[in-house]
Amino acid sequence: MLDLLFNKGYSVLTQSVALFTIMNSISAGAIMLTLVPETISRKNLKLIARQNTRAVFLSMLILFLLGIYVFQFFGISPMALRVFGGLILLFMGINMVQGHDKKLNSSQREREAAMEKDDISIVPLAIPIIIGPGLATSLITFQLEAVDWVDYLVTVLAIIIVTVANYLVLSNMNYIKNRLGLNGIKVLNRIMGLVVGSLAVQMIVQGLQELWTHFA
């Protein structure tokens, strides 16, 4: 029993770290600060963070529980999804290691349009900046690997943990930026890129092994 609790607790930890790294809330928070007035109050920043976190939580939960059925509808195999998802994460990891922001999830035109909106918490901050293709395929992969209700509970707990962490980061982004500075954020972004790249390679290798076994 203790071994089971330890293993599942470790799974919650590893999935939480993986999801939070792929979400890259710090990079998303830096983008958020460019989309709001410099004089924005802490209360309004917390409101944006709260609305964003609610949208992120619901989106992640839907992707985890229902995302695979969309791919099954189009006849896409889980093996192909793992390989493609791994490639997306690999490009994200390379982008982060090079010190770039979340360019794969948002374009300059989208950001310029967002600056004209009153509410940026859902579009583009939640979707597509935080909930991008890399996070979506990772959540669907977690569902593919789930074998019982305990595995589903593990991922749901991980989703809750990372959404709370996302709120804490976004609501305190001014403080984080002042403490770390732009260079500190870029260094942290590069370190997180190494983790994302490693997860990507692992996902690609697993998908290729399954394809080889299936067609051999």
VOGU-3710 file (C-alpha; in Angstrom, 3 decimals, decimal comma):
1> mldllfnkgy> 0,000/0,000/0,000  2,810/2,391/0,928  4,637/1,516/-2,289  1,493/2,296/-4,300  1,017/5,641/-2,579  4,675/6,512/-3,114  4,564/5,576/-6,799  1,374/7,516/-7,437  2,643/10,482/-5,454  5,824/10,438/-7,526
11> svltqsvalf> 3,696/10,286/-10,691  1,749/13,362/-9,565  5,052/15,171/-9,008  6,594/14,207/-12,357  3,430/15,018/-14,317  3,089/18,351/-12,511  6,684/19,292/-13,325  6,234/18,223/-16,964  2,979/20,142/-17,434  4,206/23,278/-15,673
21> timnsisaga> 7,409/23,272/-17,707  5,508/22,945/-20,972  2,993/25,605/-19,903  5,914/27,946/-19,184  3,786/30,335/-17,147  6,740/32,641/-16,526  7,229/33,237/-20,244  3,464/33,631/-20,634  3,467/36,109/-17,752  6,196/38,150/-19,429
31> imltlvpeti> 4,027/38,297/-22,554  1,031/39,263/-20,400  2,882/42,305/-19,056  3,429/43,532/-22,618  -0,315/43,332/-23,269  -1,493/45,338/-20,253  -0,852/48,980/-19,246  2,339/49,520/-17,245  0,242/51,201/-14,543  -2,091/48,229/-14,084
41> srknlkliar> -3,064/47,714/-10,456  -2,284/44,537/-8,528  -6,040/43,949/-8,145  -6,616/43,983/-11,916  -3,574/41,776/-12,483  -4,989/39,247/-10,024  -8,337/39,391/-11,838  -6,641/38,569/-15,158  -4,700/35,750/-13,471  -7,857/34,322/-11,899
51> qntravflsm> -9,877/34,368/-15,129  -6,943/32,936/-17,070  -6,391/30,130/-14,567  -10,063/29,169/-14,699  -9,926/28,942/-18,503  -6,627/27,031/-18,411  -7,988/24,505/-15,893  -11,174/23,806/-17,883  -9,253/23,559/-21,166  -6,684/21,140/-19,712
61> lilfllgiyv> -9,397/18,991/-18,160  -11,336/18,786/-21,438  -8,202/17,959/-23,420  -7,219/15,230/-20,963  -10,648/13,597/-20,786  -11,904/14,071/-24,352  -8,950/14,992/-26,565  -8,124/11,457/-27,682  -11,626/10,934/-29,069  -11,123/13,775/-31,545
71> fqffgispma> -8,026/12,039/-32,927  -9,801/8,675/-32,967  -12,605/10,257/-34,983  -10,070/11,133/-37,684  -8,469/7,691/-37,456  -5,165/8,941/-35,992  -3,345/6,252/-34,013  -1,876/6,915/-30,546  1,560/5,957/-31,886  1,463/8,666/-34,543
81> lrvfgglill> 0,186/11,153/-31,962  3,141/10,437/-29,669  5,663/10,981/-32,473  4,011/14,174/-33,727  3,477/15,496/-30,211  7,115/14,782/-29,434  8,210/16,748/-32,503  6,096/19,729/-31,399  7,652/19,609/-27,940  11,117/19,258/-29,469
91> fmginmvqgh> 10,680/22,457/-31,476  9,343/24,172/-28,357  12,339/23,003/-26,339  14,805/24,200/-28,972  12,993/27,539/-29,124  13,190/27,926/-25,339  16,860/26,902/-25,136  17,679/29,560/-27,723  16,159/32,152/-25,388  13,045/32,963/-27,401
101> dkklnssqre> 9,578/33,473/-25,965  6,552/31,348/-26,834  6,651/32,113/-30,544  5,224/28,755/-31,502  2,016/29,549/-29,633  1,411/33,177/-30,560  2,240/35,482/-33,424  3,099/39,173/-33,379  -0,196/39,959/-35,124  -2,126/38,119/-32,408
111> reaamekddi> -0,333/40,091/-29,725  -1,018/43,413/-31,442  -4,702/42,505/-31,707  -4,736/41,475/-28,041  -3,480/44,900/-26,965  -6,691/46,398/-28,357  -8,891/44,080/-26,266  -10,242/44,796/-22,807  -9,832/41,201/-21,617  -6,750/39,176/-22,596
121> sivplaipii> -7,106/36,486/-19,929  -8,672/33,860/-22,222  -7,604/34,924/-25,730  -4,703/35,046/-26,349  -3,216/34,421/-22,869  -4,923/31,103/-22,093  -5,403/30,026/-25,718  -3,086/29,811/-27,588  -0,191/31,156/-25,466  -0,471/28,750/-22,499
131> igpglatsli> -2,693/26,026/-23,961  -0,706/25,318/-27,101  -0,224/22,185/-29,211  2,606/20,910/-27,005  0,513/20,966/-23,839  -2,501/19,506/-25,655  -0,596/16,493/-27,003  1,040/15,935/-23,605  -2,351/15,775/-21,880  -3,696/13,373/-24,498
141> tfqleavdwv> -0,587/11,223/-24,065  -1,251/11,060/-20,317  -4,740/9,756/-21,084  -3,296/7,109/-23,408  -1,016/5,921/-20,623  -3,794/5,811/-18,004  -4,935/2,249/-17,241  -7,358/2,795/-14,343  -9,187/5,483/-12,383  -6,164/6,019/-10,130
151> dylvtvlaii> -4,087/7,102/-13,144  -6,859/9,504/-14,150  -6,903/10,888/-10,603  -3,117/11,365/-10,718  -3,319/13,526/-13,843  -6,305/15,505/-12,536  -4,345/16,268/-9,352  -1,371/17,329/-11,488  -3,655/19,622/-13,497  -4,967/21,203/-10,282
161> ivtvanylvl> -1,427/21,740/-8,981  -0,145/23,402/-12,158  -3,207/25,642/-12,507  -2,700/26,881/-8,939  0,991/27,446/-9,739  -0,040/29,272/-12,919  -2,243/31,626/-10,904  0,532/32,340/-8,406  2,994/33,138/-11,200  0,671/35,380/-13,217
171> snmnyiknrl> -0,719/37,266/-10,224  2,814/38,009/-8,983  4,460/38,507/-12,364  5,457/42,109/-11,690  7,323/40,987/-8,566  8,922/38,024/-10,388  10,059/40,236/-13,250  11,555/42,795/-10,862  13,389/40,105/-8,894  14,667/38,028/-11,808
181> glngikvlnr> 14,995/40,695/-14,461  14,759/39,963/-18,166  18,068/38,077/-18,157  16,971/35,927/-15,228  13,734/35,033/-17,002  15,662/34,074/-20,140  18,056/31,865/-18,155  15,129/30,120/-16,449  13,427/29,754/-19,821  16,527/28,010/-21,208
191> imglvvgsla> 16,661/25,586/-18,287  12,989/24,728/-18,761  13,705/24,253/-22,460  16,161/21,466/-21,612  13,413/19,669/-19,685  10,885/20,120/-22,504  13,410/18,870/-25,075  14,177/15,798/-22,984  10,468/15,014/-22,612  10,095/15,431/-26,376
201> vqmivqglqe> 12,864/12,959/-27,219  11,417/10,439/-24,772  7,978/10,775/-26,364  9,369/10,423/-29,905  11,413/7,336/-29,012  8,416/5,711/-27,333  6,200/6,413/-30,342  8,788/5,070/-32,813  9,251/1,911/-30,739  5,500/1,304/-30,758
211> lwthfa> 5,336/1,911/-34,518  8,235/-0,503/-35,086  6,573/-3,178/-32,937  3,241/-2,664/-34,684  4,551/-2,926/-38,240  7,399/-5,396/-37,670
//
